[in-house]
Amino acid sequence: GTNLQALINALNTPRLPSSQIVLVLSNRKAAYGLTRASLAIPSIPTTYLALQPYLSRNPSKSRSDYDAEIARIVLSASPDLVVLAGWMHILSESFLDLMGPEIPIINLHPALPGAFDGANAIERAFEAWKRGEITRSGCMVHRVVKEVDKGEPIIVREVEFKEGESIEEFEERLHAVEHEIIVEGAKKVLEEC
């Protein structure tokens, strides 16, 4: 929820002027982002739809049906932009096909383009640094396409490793950069709309 908080804090400032968040959707009922949205002034509408309960309630449905339902929920809010920040499920083609090309979808990923795509990117980068394979990592905001973390980068920032630094210290510095670029990426894409 900290990336959401960065977006909330930037609303209607020079960093993200004339903007509002029309919906916060989570696949986890206890996600703190839902609380952050409800505490915002004005409060932001929230909903959640978890995969396993959805499939349990709808035994004839598939993961693709779930993703289509997620798309319908998002589309009902009429967004100009969809920001995936903390959404840890890979959305299938059924989501992307229903969203269509009219509504841009961006994702925040804690790695540089082409490096450490998918889950656990921070941990994998840190281990690669410890093995001497890399000296820096970073994060990016990119357009969402069908291939995981392969969309066109919108904002990219490098974050160097520091000798003697723990993974927790590196992760904290990386997250601070993420909080900046999620806002910058959202603003850039909204200005293109």
Summary of the structure (lengths in Angstrom):
residues: 193
radius of gyration: 17.1
end to end distance: 25.5
largest distance: 52.8
contacts: 558
relative contact order: 0.14
helix: 42%
strand: 17%
